[in-house]
Amino acid sequence: HRLSLTAFIDARSGVMVGWNLTDNPCSASTVLALRKAILRFGIPHNVYFDNGSEFLTYDLAGRGHRTKKTSNLIDNPPGIFDRLGMKMTNAIVRNARAKPIERTFNTFKGSISRMFETFCGGNITERPEALKKTLKYGNIPTDESLREEIAKLIDGTYNVGEYGGAVKKDRGKRRIDVWNEYAESIRRPINNEELDLMLMRSSRPQKVGRNG
């Protein structure tokens, strides 16, 4: 049982605005992370994704480069991004530099993930020697307790960490302070009820076969 983090970061400040812990990275986890981000920081104008299948779904923002020519002939209902007035941009395929959140995940792994006794690393060389003994004696946190602790550590440790972006005048400031300085005027808040409606998944037209 291994949990993964689905997360959205603000490209300007580096603040982690929304996230979701899941044992099954998928489009549903993406929607939950987006919901958290919007409730906390407002609706973004643009979202930058890589080309994973959990992002390129019909009812989220479309299939991106995976779109087939025949799909253009189908009148699909508007996706979640269309309803929210958001634009999706996709990373260039096979370009590791086009995925800035990967650097965030590496920082997260080195500073926050290692705080937990059951940290197992991203590969065999990062796996702590004491992990087998930890698991043997059942010192394993529940999913719920992990979610609570991760939320505290993201807001109390990561988001208040030092900004390390490209803007020199902001070096030395906290990430959250950089956000507050430039983003206060562009937030687009929405209430719970409206957001629940906007984030509802929609189905595509179904082809009925001879067998019904």
BELGI-V256853 format. One record per pair of residues at least 12 apart in sequence whose ideal C-beta (glycine too) atoms are under 7 Angstrom apart, sorted by the first residue. I is the first residue (numbers start at 1). J is the second residue. If there is no record, write none. Layout:
I;J / I;J
This chain:
1;23 / 2;23 / 3;21 / 3;22 / 3;23 / 3;143 / 3;146 / 4;22 / 4;25 / 5;19 / 5;21 / 6;19 / 6;20 / 6;22 / 6;25 / 6;29 / 6;30 / 6;33 / 7;19 / 7;33 / 7;101 / 8;33 / 8;34 / 8;37 / 9;101 / 9;104 / 10;179 / 11;48 / 12;182 / 13;163 / 13;175 / 13;178 / 13;179 / 14;163 / 14;164 / 14;165 / 14;175 / 15;159 / 15;175 / 15;176 / 15;179 / 16;154 / 16;158 / 16;159 / 17;37 / 17;40 / 17;41 / 18;33 / 18;34 / 18;36 / 18;37 / 18;40 / 19;33 / 19;36 / 19;154 / 20;32 / 20;33 / 20;36 / 21;146 / 21;147 / 21;150 / 25;54 / 26;54 / 27;54 / 27;57 / 27;60 / 29;54 / 30;54 / 30;55 / 30;60 / 31;80 / 31;199 / 35;195 / 35;199 / 38;190 / 38;195 / 39;195 / 41;187 / 42;187 / 42;188 / 42;189 / 43;84 / 43;86 / 43;188 / 43;190 / 44;86 / 45;86 / 45;87 / 46;86 / 46;87 / 46;89 / 47;86 / 47;88 / 48;89 / 49;88 / 49;90 / 49;91 / 50;91 / 50;99 / 51;64 / 51;65 / 51;90 / 51;91 / 51;93 / 58;76 / 58;79 / 58;204 / 59;79 / 59;80 / 59;201 / 59;202 / 60;79 / 60;80 / 60;81 / 61;79 / 61;81 / 61;88 / 62;79 / 64;90 / 65;90 / 65;93 / 74;205 / 76;204 / 77;202 / 80;198 / 80;199 / 83;198 / 84;198 / 108;158 / 109;122 / 112;153 / 112;157 / 112;158 / 116;141 / 117;134 / 117;139 / 118;134 / 118;140 / 118;141 / 159;175 / 159;176 / 160;174 / 160;175 / 160;176 / 161;174 / 161;175 / 162;174 / 163;175 / 163;178
